[in-house]
Amino acid sequence: MEESVLLEEIKKLLDTKQYTRLRQKLSEMIEADIAALLGDLEKNDQLKLFRILPKDMAADVFSYTDVDIQHYIITSLSERDAGSIIDNLMADDAVDMLEEMPANIVKRLLASASAETRRDINNLLRYPEDSAGSIMTVEFVDLKENLTVEQSIERIRNVGVDSETINICYVLDTRRKLVGTVALRYLLLSQPDEIIGEIMNENVISINTMMDQEEVARQFKKYDFTAMPVVDNENRLVGIITVDDIVDIMEQEATEDIEKMAAIVPTDKSYMRTGVWETWKKRIPWLLLLMISATFTGGIISSFEDALQASVILTAFIPMLMDTGGNAGGQASVTIIRGLSLEEIEFRDIFKVIWKEVRVAAMCGLTLGIANFVKLMLWDRVGFSVACVVCMTLVAVVIIAKFVGCTLPMFAKKMGFDPAVMASPFITTIVDAISLLIYFNIAATVLGL
């Protein structure tokens, strides 16, 4: 059924108060689809629909909804119902929600949750933001190495329903140190009296609680896992991270890089949830910096004022040269930043990168120069000397721009900065100034200004 048709049917059932039929309809749907429907309803209807949900679905649907809808629903419920939702959420999902809430609401929600839930949430909140510890979940299946297969399966039946995943079980020794893993399918295929310690996989790859979430995502990509254990400095198992968390991290990191590349201070809020004042604060710092740095361009033009008066036609080509240089530098910087983010490029590759970019730049510059020369001579009908100045500058600007565009992000990464900062706006400002210096010096040499 198409989403629009389904939405109209849901609205009709709500308007006609056919709640029993609506409840039956919702029970047949997937939780993520219900959450998507909530976003298309009016505020009052969102709350009505959520209250009608079967209790065993409510928490799952809640975890899929947007933060602003979560905020509205959880603050509209009674303390008892809100506490029930918190208790039935996975600990990491509960933490993500609470981090977006005002302190007074967080205090009320935690007070209505169970003691076990409060403990799990507080444990996760004590880890630094964007660390593995802050995004892990504490709902997992752990087994003792001296258990039999039969005992292990019985334990999975008892605790698996509240676990994030049961596909992989984690084997601990008496001190809760991670010593191995065992897949559920191996348990099902093994003899009931076999000992876990004898059939487990001892080659365990784990993540430290303090590892940055971006590095965690790289580990998942490297090993192609759907879940990885998180251990403390003493190798004690404290949680797991699943691939659904990694998808969120990748989206968050990509958004952050895009914002930095557009000269915007990153924010963890969506566009519609960010107010005008906050948006202004995120954008104005870089705009001020780039405006101030762009004054050097004006200074260069002023210093060659006599040359421009002697050959006014040169002024007409300044925007084209600056734009072409900025675009060329932007192409190189985006490619290198992406390569650094994916760890396809490292700082030791800098000379290989420069050599490649210089050759590409020479080819691009010559192509642009020849095409522009033909245009200048046949269409614009400028003098041969002026055409030569413009085209020679164009070739030089493209080469310099690509050199700057490929090296600055690599040096930024080497110095511990995010290479995304060295993206198009910043590089364009630098290349603009260099382009003018090259242009006027070539003009002065060729035209004798």
C-alpha positions as a printed NumPy array, in Angstrom:
array([[  0.   ,   0.   ,   0.   ],
       [  1.308,   3.451,  -0.941],
       [  2.337,   5.67 ,   1.962],
       [ -0.129,   8.418,   1.047],
       [ -3.046,   5.97 ,   0.903],
       [ -1.994,   4.368,   4.195],
       [ -1.671,   7.779,   5.843],
       [ -5.167,   8.76 ,   4.747],
       [ -6.543,   5.488,   6.1  ],
       [ -4.833,   6.036,   9.468],
       [ -6.171,   9.604,   9.665],
       [ -9.679,   8.401,   8.844],
       [ -9.57 ,   5.737,  11.574],
       [ -8.365,   8.361,  14.056],
       [-11.031,  10.895,  13.062],
       [-13.829,   8.311,  13.275],
       [-12.434,   6.955,  16.577],
       [-12.197,   3.388,  15.292],
       [ -9.401,   2.683,  17.77 ],
       [ -9.806,  -1.113,  17.935],
       [ -9.496,  -1.426,  14.185],
       [ -6.59 ,   1.037,  14.177],
       [ -4.774,  -0.941,  16.874],
       [ -5.167,  -4.106,  14.807],
       [ -3.877,  -2.27 ,  11.729],
       [ -0.826,  -0.98 ,  13.592],
       [ -0.017,  -4.398,  15.058],
       [  0.421,  -5.715,  11.504],
       [  2.854,  -2.964,  10.518],
       [  6.633,  -2.648,  10.907],
       [  7.774,  -0.35 ,  13.724],
       [  9.943,   1.842,  11.47 ],
       [  6.996,   2.414,   9.119],
       [  4.774,   3.465,  12.03 ],
       [  7.448,   5.934,  13.156],
       [  7.531,   7.41 ,   9.65 ],
       [  3.747,   7.808,   9.752],
       [  3.967,   9.644,  13.079],
       [  6.08 ,  12.309,  11.431],
       [  3.284,  13.045,   8.93 ],
       [  0.555,  13.476,  11.557],
       [ -0.478,  16.53 ,  13.541],
       [  0.787,  16.807,  17.141],
       [ -2.433,  15.652,  18.788],
       [ -2.806,  12.741,  16.386],
       [  0.794,  11.69 ,  17.059],
       [  0.043,  11.276,  20.737],
       [ -3.266,   9.508,  20.081],
       [ -1.644,   7.044,  17.704],
       [  1.208,   6.36 ,  20.093],
       [ -1.185,   5.661,  22.979],
       [ -3.114,   3.181,  20.805],
       [  0.036,   1.178,  19.974],
       [  0.341,  -2.277,  21.537],
       [  2.684,  -2.027,  24.546],
       [  5.173,  -4.494,  23.078],
       [  5.591,  -2.199,  20.032],
       [  5.569,   1.241,  21.671],
       [  9.223,   1.375,  22.736],
       [ 10.494,   0.128,  19.36 ],
       [  8.376,   2.665,  17.47 ],
       [  9.567,   5.397,  19.843],
       [ 13.236,   4.581,  19.145],
       [ 12.692,   5.118,  15.395],
       [ 11.006,   8.528,  15.691],
       [ 12.707,  11.908,  15.3  ],
       [ 14.029,  13.623,  18.422],
       [ 11.434,  16.409,  18.389],
       [  8.601,  13.844,  18.239],
       [ 10.232,  11.844,  21.041],
       [ 10.424,  15.014,  23.121],
       [  6.749,  15.817,  22.55 ],
       [  5.522,  12.274,  23.269],
       [  7.636,  11.573,  26.341],
       [  6.719,  14.885,  27.979],
       [  3.03 ,  14.309,  27.257],
       [  2.902,  10.859,  28.869],
       [  2.348,  10.206,  32.556],
       [  5.454,   9.471,  34.631],
       [  4.506,   5.806,  34.808],
       [  4.092,   5.476,  31.026],
       [  7.247,   7.508,  30.36 ],
       [  9.201,   5.284,  32.748],
       [  7.878,   2.209,  30.955],
       [  9.112,   3.569,  27.623],
       [ 12.563,   4.326,  29.053],
       [ 12.784,   0.86 ,  30.631],
       [ 11.945,  -0.833,  27.322],
       [ 14.37 ,   1.182,  25.201],
       [ 17.853,  -0.116,  24.546],
       [ 20.21 ,   1.774,  26.855],
       [ 22.087,   3.475,  24.003],
       [ 18.825,   4.662,  22.41 ],
       [ 17.67 ,   5.991,  25.783],
       [ 20.943,   7.913,  26.214],
       [ 20.668,   9.416,  22.707],
       [ 17.187,  10.662,  23.545],
       [ 18.038,  12.016,  26.999],
       [ 21.048,  13.937,  25.686],
       [ 18.635,  16.051,  23.602],
       [ 16.302,  16.778,  26.53 ],
       [ 16.413,  19.68 ,  29.047],
       [ 17.936,  18.781,  32.42 ],
       [ 14.667,  19.06 ,  34.34 ],
       [ 12.922,  16.597,  32.019],
       [ 15.869,  14.171,  32.154],
       [ 15.714,  14.231,  35.94 ],
       [ 11.992,  13.427,  35.901],
       [ 12.362,  10.637,  33.36 ],
       [ 15.23 ,   8.966,  35.207],
       [ 13.273,   9.157,  38.441],
       [ 10.405,   7.229,  36.818],
       [ 12.688,   4.566,  35.31 ],
       [ 13.793,   1.41 ,  37.059],
       [ 16.993,   1.313,  39.115],
       [ 18.634,  -1.006,  36.593],
       [ 17.804,   1.316,  33.705],
       [ 19.14 ,   4.346,  35.611],
       [ 22.37 ,   2.499,  36.3  ],
       [ 22.865,   1.532,  32.65 ],
       [ 22.102,   5.05 ,  31.416],
       [ 24.398,   6.719,  33.947],
       [ 27.205,   4.329,  32.998],
       [ 26.901,   5.345,  29.354],
       [ 26.624,   9.06 ,  30.131],
       [ 29.994,   9.086,  31.9  ],
       [ 31.916,   8.338,  28.696],
       [ 33.205,  11.192,  26.52 ],
       [ 30.952,  12.295,  23.68 ],
       [ 31.641,  10.53 ,  20.363],
       [ 33.574,   7.719,  22.085],
       [ 32.788,   4.019,  21.702],
       [ 31.597,   3.938,  25.314],
       [ 28.991,   6.636,  24.659],
       [ 27.371,   4.789,  21.726],
       [ 27.556,   1.185,  22.935],
       [ 24.648,  -0.757,  24.353],
       [ 24.86 ,  -2.81 ,  27.536],
       [ 22.193,  -5.306,  26.447],
       [ 24.104,  -8.343,  25.197],
       [ 24.379, -12.08 ,  25.87 ],
       [ 27.444, -13.15 ,  27.842],
       [ 28.369, -16.758,  28.63 ],
       [ 30.838, -18.337,  31.043],
       [ 33.496, -20.468,  29.434],
       [ 32.701, -23.45 ,  31.684],
       [ 29.036, -23.656,  30.629],
       [ 27.782, -26.474,  28.409],
       [ 26.031, -25.802,  25.115],
       [ 22.716, -26.84 ,  26.649],
       [ 23.149, -24.44 ,  29.575],
       [ 24.165, -21.665,  27.215],
       [ 21.085, -22.053,  25.04 ],
       [ 18.914, -21.972,  28.145],
       [ 20.61 , -18.718,  29.225],
       [ 19.997, -17.212,  25.791],
       [ 16.293, -18.058,  26.148],
       [ 16.216, -16.248,  29.498],
       [ 18.118, -13.044,  28.621],
       [ 18.035, -12.912,  24.816],
       [ 14.69 , -11.143,  24.56 ],
       [ 16.154,  -8.015,  26.172],
       [ 19.429,  -8.145,  24.224],
       [ 20.373,  -6.046,  21.201],
       [ 21.422,  -9.19 ,  19.327],
       [ 21.819, -12.913,  20.068],
       [ 23.62 , -13.861,  16.86 ],
       [ 26.972, -13.55 ,  18.633],
       [ 27.464, -14.427,  22.302],
       [ 30.487, -13.221,  24.262],
       [ 32.453, -15.607,  26.466],
       [ 33.854, -14.279,  29.753],
       [ 36.136, -15.731,  32.394],
       [ 35.53 , -15.455,  36.136],
       [ 36.847, -11.857,  36.16 ],
       [ 34.52 , -10.809,  33.295],
       [ 37.42 , -10.541,  30.882],
       [ 36.539, -11.22 ,  27.274],
       [ 38.142, -14.498,  26.205],
       [ 36.136, -15.535,  23.16 ],
       [ 32.957, -15.429,  21.089],
       [ 30.555, -18.072,  19.896],
       [ 27.912, -17.74 ,  17.187],
       [ 24.388, -18.912,  17.897],
       [ 24.42 , -21.207,  14.877],
       [ 27.454, -23.079,  16.259],
       [ 25.617, -23.574,  19.531],
       [ 22.62 , -25.01 ,  17.703],
       [ 24.831, -27.36 ,  15.682],
       [ 26.999, -28.506,  18.631],
       [ 26.346, -31.379,  21.029],
       [ 24.462, -30.369,  24.211],
       [ 27.266, -31.53 ,  26.537],
       [ 30.124, -29.706,  24.783],
       [ 31.879, -27.013,  26.824],
       [ 31.77 , -23.407,  25.565],
       [ 35.46 , -22.887,  26.269],
       [ 36.281, -25.713,  23.843],
       [ 34.195, -24.515,  20.883],
       [ 34.506, -20.723,  21.217],
       [ 36.503, -18.531,  18.855],
       [ 39.456, -17.187,  20.844],
       [ 40.601, -14.738,  18.149],
       [ 38.443, -11.836,  19.343],
       [ 38.59 ,  -8.354,  17.844],
       [ 37.32 ,  -5.762,  20.303],
       [ 37.016,  -1.98 ,  20.693],
       [ 38.198,   0.109,  23.616],
       [ 35.622,   2.287,  25.345],
       [ 37.635,   5.452,  24.601],
       [ 38.032,   4.834,  20.842],
       [ 36.624,   7.644,  18.699],
       [ 33.368,   6.744,  16.973],
       [ 34.814,   7.519,  13.539],
       [ 37.557,   4.958,  14.135],
       [ 34.901,   2.501,  15.346],
       [ 33.139,   2.869,  11.987],
       [ 36.407,   2.123,  10.203],
       [ 36.827,  -1.059,  12.259],
       [ 33.366,  -2.227,  11.24 ],
       [ 34.178,  -1.548,   7.599],
       [ 37.54 ,  -3.298,   7.85 ],
       [ 36.237,  -6.496,   9.432],
       [ 32.705,  -6.451,   7.968],
       [ 31.08 ,  -7.247,  11.336],
       [ 27.473,  -6.659,  12.371],
       [ 28.432,  -6.302,  16.043],
       [ 31.665,  -5.751,  17.976],
       [ 32.419,  -6.027,  21.715],
       [ 33.531,  -2.973,  23.719],
       [ 36.052,  -3.526,  26.526],
       [ 37.69 ,  -1.325,  29.152],
       [ 41.432,  -0.938,  29.696],
       [ 41.512,  -4.246,  31.575],
       [ 39.804,  -6.129,  28.727],
       [ 36.572,  -6.517,  30.68 ],
       [ 33.457,  -6.599,  28.511],
       [ 31.247,  -3.566,  29.182],
       [ 29.041,  -3.405,  26.075],
       [ 28.643,  -4.001,  22.362],
       [ 28.177,  -1.806,  19.292],
       [ 25.924,  -2.971,  16.476],
       [ 25.874,  -2.035,  12.815],
       [ 22.723,   0.112,  13.162],
       [ 24.736,   2.432,  15.43 ],
       [ 27.471,   2.577,  12.785],
       [ 24.99 ,   3.713,  10.119],
       [ 24.022,   6.621,  12.395],
       [ 27.694,   7.457,  13.007],
       [ 28.502,   7.469,   9.295],
       [ 25.596,   9.825,   8.623],
       [ 26.664,  12.087,  11.492],
       [ 30.326,  12.191,  10.434],
       [ 29.439,  12.804,   6.772],
       [ 27.131,  15.672,   7.774],
       [ 29.859,  17.154,   9.969],
       [ 32.413,  17.006,   7.138],
       [ 29.976,  18.586,   4.668],
       [ 29.288,  21.432,   7.074],
       [ 32.998,  22.036,   7.652],
       [ 33.649,  21.968,   3.914],
       [ 30.996,  24.646,   3.503],
       [ 32.64 ,  26.79 ,   6.218],
       [ 29.933,  26.128,   8.821],
       [ 30.591,  25.213,  12.445],
       [ 29.11 ,  21.681,  12.793],
       [ 25.925,  21.116,  14.771],
       [ 24.246,  17.902,  15.885],
       [ 20.751,  19.284,  15.309],
       [ 18.72 ,  18.957,  12.133],
       [ 18.103,  22.057,   9.995],
       [ 14.467,  22.47 ,  11.043],
       [ 15.335,  22.139,  14.742],
       [ 18.066,  24.777,  14.593],
       [ 16.833,  28.298,  15.323],
       [ 17.797,  31.44 ,  13.412],
       [ 20.056,  32.708,  16.203],
       [ 21.889,  29.385,  16.52 ],
       [ 22.242,  29.084,  12.736],
       [ 23.745,  32.585,  12.646],
       [ 26.268,  31.628,  15.343],
       [ 27.319,  28.545,  13.366],
       [ 27.853,  30.412,  10.115],
       [ 29.223,  33.824,  11.034],
       [ 32.688,  32.875,  12.419],
       [ 33.968,  31.454,   9.145],
       [ 32.267,  34.174,   7.103],
       [ 34.081,  36.809,   9.151],
       [ 37.407,  34.999,   8.816],
       [ 37.005,  34.504,   5.067],
       [ 35.9  ,  38.128,   4.6  ],
       [ 38.951,  39.419,   6.459],
       [ 41.297,  37.125,   4.544],
       [ 39.666,  38.214,   1.27 ],
       [ 40.792,  41.8  ,   1.959],
       [ 44.265,  40.677,   0.877],
       [ 42.792,  40.19 ,  -2.597],
       [ 41.639,  43.8  ,  -2.617],
       [ 45.065,  44.909,  -1.455],
       [ 46.739,  43.086,  -4.343],
       [ 44.41 ,  44.711,  -6.868],
       [ 45.081,  48.137,  -5.342],
       [ 48.839,  47.633,  -5.549],
       [ 48.588,  46.998,  -9.302],
       [ 46.195,  49.862,  -9.928],
       [ 48.59 ,  51.621, -12.329],
       [ 48.951,  48.464, -14.421],
       [ 45.173,  48.071, -14.63 ],
       [ 44.762,  51.701, -15.739],
       [ 47.315,  51.143, -18.479],
       [ 45.477,  48.024, -19.728],
       [ 41.879,  48.175, -18.529],
       [ 40.955,  45.031, -20.516],
       [ 42.861,  42.958, -17.944],
       [ 40.183,  43.725, -15.359],
       [ 37.52 ,  41.832, -17.334],
       [ 39.317,  38.51 , -16.907],
       [ 39.927,  38.673, -13.137],
       [ 36.621,  36.947, -12.139],
       [ 37.178,  34.105, -14.628],
       [ 40.726,  33.447, -13.42 ],
       [ 39.76 ,  33.554,  -9.751],
       [ 36.728,  31.306, -10.247],
       [ 38.671,  28.781, -12.293],
       [ 41.432,  28.67 ,  -9.689],
       [ 38.945,  28.229,  -6.857],
       [ 37.118,  25.465,  -8.711],
       [ 40.351,  23.644,  -9.539],
       [ 41.55 ,  23.843,  -5.941],
       [ 38.14 ,  22.736,  -4.675],
       [ 38.201,  19.646,  -6.897],
       [ 41.582,  18.57 ,  -5.551],
       [ 40.764,  19.319,  -1.915],
       [ 37.457,  17.406,  -1.912],
       [ 39.106,  14.359,  -3.484],
       [ 41.983,  14.382,  -0.984],
       [ 39.729,  15.041,   2.036],
       [ 37.559,  12.088,   1.078],
       [ 40.627,   9.899,   0.589],
       [ 41.961,  10.899,   4.017],
       [ 38.592,  10.188,   5.65 ],
       [ 38.484,   6.69 ,   4.12 ],
       [ 42.188,   6.147,   4.977],
       [ 42.954,   5.574,   1.295],
       [ 45.599,   8.318,   1.551],
       [ 48.155,   8.928,   4.299],
       [ 50.638,  11.741,   4.838],
       [ 53.51 ,   9.591,   3.618],
       [ 51.814,   9.571,   0.199],
       [ 52.119,  13.351,  -0.143],
       [ 54.755,  13.309,  -2.892],
       [ 52.798,  10.735,  -4.91 ],
       [ 49.691,  12.874,  -4.521],
       [ 51.529,  16.06 ,  -5.572],
       [ 53.071,  14.367,  -8.6  ],
       [ 49.687,  13.045,  -9.71 ],
       [ 47.844,  16.331,  -9.127],
       [ 50.508,  18.395, -10.898],
       [ 50.218,  16.202, -14.001],
       [ 46.419,  16.357, -13.911],
       [ 46.615,  20.133, -13.361],
       [ 48.97 ,  20.597, -16.329],
       [ 46.593,  18.683, -18.589],
       [ 43.549,  20.58 , -17.305],
       [ 45.352,  23.919, -17.469],
       [ 46.53 ,  23.397, -21.06 ],
       [ 43.05 ,  22.297, -22.15 ],
       [ 41.435,  25.332, -20.528],
       [ 44.184,  27.629, -21.845],
       [ 43.802,  26.482, -25.451],
       [ 39.997,  26.677, -25.319],
       [ 40.173,  30.14 , -23.762],
       [ 42.773,  31.338, -26.303],
       [ 40.479,  30.386, -29.184],
       [ 37.568,  32.201, -27.491],
       [ 39.629,  35.331, -26.811],
       [ 40.925,  35.57 , -30.375],
       [ 37.747,  34.675, -32.296],
       [ 34.944,  35.866, -30.025],
       [ 36.345,  38.572, -27.749],
       [ 38.855,  39.757, -30.38 ],
       [ 41.435,  40.928, -27.871],
       [ 45.049,  41.452, -28.761],
       [ 47.428,  38.507, -29.12 ],
       [ 49.551,  39.643, -26.171],
       [ 46.562,  39.988, -23.831],
       [ 45.29 ,  36.552, -24.871],
       [ 48.699,  35.074, -24.124],
       [ 48.782,  36.724, -20.68 ],
       [ 45.327,  35.425, -19.758],
       [ 45.972,  31.881, -20.999],
       [ 49.44 ,  31.611, -19.455],
       [ 47.946,  32.791, -16.158],
       [ 45.138,  30.258, -16.49 ],
       [ 47.579,  27.349, -16.855],
       [ 49.687,  28.544, -13.916],
       [ 46.654,  29.209, -11.702],
       [ 45.194,  25.719, -12.262],
       [ 48.525,  24.078, -11.406],
       [ 49.032,  26.183,  -8.274],
       [ 45.403,  25.745,  -7.201],
       [ 45.519,  21.962,  -7.432],
       [ 48.842,  21.919,  -5.6  ],
       [ 47.373,  23.992,  -2.763],
       [ 44.152,  21.972,  -2.804],
       [ 45.907,  18.636,  -2.397],
       [ 48.571,  19.629,   0.133],
       [ 46.68 ,  21.779,   2.659],
       [ 44.263,  19.007,   3.772],
       [ 47.184,  16.589,   4.176],
       [ 49.147,  19.045,   6.32 ],
       [ 46.013,  19.765,   8.361],
       [ 45.585,  16.044,   9.015],
       [ 49.247,  15.721,   9.963],
       [ 48.911,  18.547,  12.5  ],
       [ 45.842,  16.969,  14.089],
       [ 43.168,  19.182,  12.498],
       [ 40.138,  17.94 ,  10.605],
       [ 41.13 ,  18.105,   6.905],
       [ 37.541,  19.078,   6.019],
       [ 38.334,  22.549,   7.382],
       [ 40.723,  23.024,   4.456],
       [ 37.936,  22.789,   1.9  ],
       [ 36.643,  24.959,  -0.907],
       [ 35.963,  28.3  ,   0.881],
       [ 39.338,  28.408,   2.628],
       [ 41.319,  27.205,  -0.389],
       [ 39.412,  29.521,  -2.736],
       [ 40.45 ,  32.53 ,  -0.643],
       [ 44.123,  31.516,  -0.782],
       [ 44.019,  30.698,  -4.493],
       [ 42.317,  34.009,  -5.305],
       [ 45.22 ,  35.956,  -3.862],
       [ 47.814,  33.761,  -5.605],
       [ 45.91 ,  34.004,  -8.909],
       [ 46.038,  37.796,  -8.871],
       [ 49.746,  37.871,  -8.05 ],
       [ 50.496,  35.495, -10.928],
       [ 48.22 ,  37.401, -13.314],
       [ 49.628,  40.838, -12.684],
       [ 53.247,  39.68 , -12.71 ],
       [ 52.816,  37.861, -16.021],
       [ 51.008,  40.914, -17.413],
       [ 53.771,  43.195, -16.232],
       [ 56.415,  40.978, -17.866],
       [ 54.665,  40.331, -21.187],
       [ 52.973,  43.699, -21.684],
       [ 55.726,  45.787, -20.096],
       [ 53.347,  47.515, -17.674]])
